[in-house]
Structure formats: C-alpha cells, structure tokens
C-alpha cells in the first residue's frame, strides 16, 4: 500500500491541483488579465529595459488585449474555458508585467472590476517584491477576508549577484520582506524562481531550496531558464552561449527531484516548468508539455523512492 504523506495524499510532493481541489468545491481556472501595467525597471523608476530574460508576450493569451477592458477580458477568458468544461469557477489572474505598479485607487478599480463577474472567486496578482507596500497589502488583507487573494512574487533568485545581472532592480532582502508581510496579513503568497541562471551552480540551486524552506512561502513556482526571442538575454546567449547552463529535460528532472527532497513539505508546489510559445523560444527545446514533464518527475520520485521534504528535517 502506498503511503499517505504529510500533505494528506499519495503524491510524492505537495501539489497545487490537489490543494485547490480541497480548497474549492469545483474546478478552478485562472483567467489572465492584462491591465496595461509597466514595471519599475522599465519606466525609469529603477531602470530601463526590463529584466534581461523577459518578453511578456510569452505568457499573454490571445484574449488579453490592452484595448479591451478588464471586465471584457474576464468575460472572454471565461467563455474560452467554459467551452472545455461544464462546471468551473475562475480566478482573475493579473499576470502581465508588474500588476501592482499603479496608484492604489487605480488598482482598487481594476481588481474590483474583475471581481464583479459572478464566476470570479478571487484574484491572483503577479508582481515584484519591491512593488508592494504596506498600504496595498492592508487593502489586499481586507479583500482576502471576502474572496481568495494570492500575491505572486517574482523572486527569481536568492542571490543578489544574479538579481543584479538580470536587471531586476531589487534585492533578496526585499523578497524576504514581501513574503513576511503577506504572511503576517494572512494573504496567500507564491514565490516564483528560475533555475539555471548564468553564474549560478548546482550547489546554489540546492541551497536555494534550503533558503526558501526557511521562509514563509505558501506556494512555489519553479521554472527552467529559457531564452526567449526579443530579449536582452537572447543577445547575451548568442554572444556567449557557454555562460548559460541550459538543462536537458533529464538533467532538469534530476535537479527538480533533488530540490524537492530539500524543500519544506508545507510548501505547495504549483509548477516545475514554464513553456514559451514555440515561435518565441530559442532554447532549450524539449518538446514536452507540462503534464508530460510532471509525469516524468513523479516517475523519477518513485524510482528514487524519495519525496518532497525527505531531507528537510536533516537541515
């Protein structure tokens, strides 16, 4: 008989879909919204040019359009998914760029416009650790008493040297602050991290798992470094490809399993990989869909007879 793990089921990691099925009575889907935000390292507040790896077109669905209102994008997104499933609830996912980078009064109007749709159960707000302040978090804390709210924080790395190379414009100390402040207010948070950044080593990535495990992280999104067309990193890669330790799928699976072994079992793992549209992706090209990659990770966890947090208690 397969064992039940501390998160209450037989999967060898604390997976997000199982958590969400327990949290909501129906299937829940994120509906992406582009509200026309920019970023502090694009508009000159902290820098220009944005992050070296970033091309936001890689994760903007076709129904997102800056000429379309938030409510219309939500409606179109819901109609898109409703064709596939009979019964479903939705979260409005403010995904593009830094979705808190506006005056609070403007943010309230945008968020609450999305919440007016009867099938919207809450908000997922993608942002940067340095683009949230106490006033905004106090508002989101009040909102989270009525609806589901998650603040998704782009940490990207635990190393300040990597953050500087990527032109992030913030430090890891600011990431820690944002995680602590969201947790203190009972706001769901999600830490977003990239594995495979130039200048980082395998030991750095395992140390990152230990560091993240010591912080108040509710959900975790990992993904492999990808080189996207139209980015600063594309130019860097074309000039010095040897500086980019791009993984094969098999290498990355082993890293994910090693990372999971060290990860606090209370952290809910939402994602292992990211997938840019094929016409925008330069490297690596694995030809794997997300569910196929997850199946390979689950298979490898079983082969190694290991699980999330197996080595966590030994830290």
HELIX and SHEET records of a PDB file:
HELIX    1   1 UNK A   16  UNK A   23  1                                   8    
HELIX    2   2 UNK A   56  UNK A   59  5                                   4    
HELIX    3   3 UNK A   70  UNK A   82  1                                  13    
HELIX    4   4 UNK A  104  UNK A  115  1                                  12    
HELIX    5   5 UNK A  129  UNK A  131  5                                   3    
HELIX    6   6 UNK A  134  UNK A  143  1                                  10    
HELIX    7   7 UNK A  160  UNK A  165  1                                   6    
HELIX    8   8 UNK A  172  UNK A  184  1                                  13    
HELIX    9   9 UNK A  202  UNK A  213  1                                  12    
HELIX   10  10 UNK A  232  UNK A  239  1                                   8    
HELIX   11  11 UNK A  241  UNK A  243  5                                   3    
HELIX   12  12 UNK A  249  UNK A  262  1                                  14    
HELIX   13  13 UNK A  278  UNK A  280  5                                   3    
HELIX   14  14 UNK A  290  UNK A  303  1                                  14    
HELIX   15  15 UNK A  312  UNK A  314  5                                   3    
SHEET    1   A 7 UNK A  28  UNK A  33  0                                        
SHEET    2   A 7 UNK A  89  UNK A  94  1                                        
SHEET    3   A 7 UNK A 120  UNK A 127  1                                        
SHEET    4   A 7 UNK A 148  UNK A 156  1                                        
SHEET    5   A 7 UNK A 188  UNK A 195  1                                        
SHEET    6   A 7 UNK A 219  UNK A 224  1                                        
SHEET    7   A 7 UNK A 268  UNK A 271  1                                        
SHEET    1   B 2 UNK A 227  UNK A 228  0                                        
SHEET    2   B 2 UNK A 281  UNK A 283 -1                                        
END                                                                             
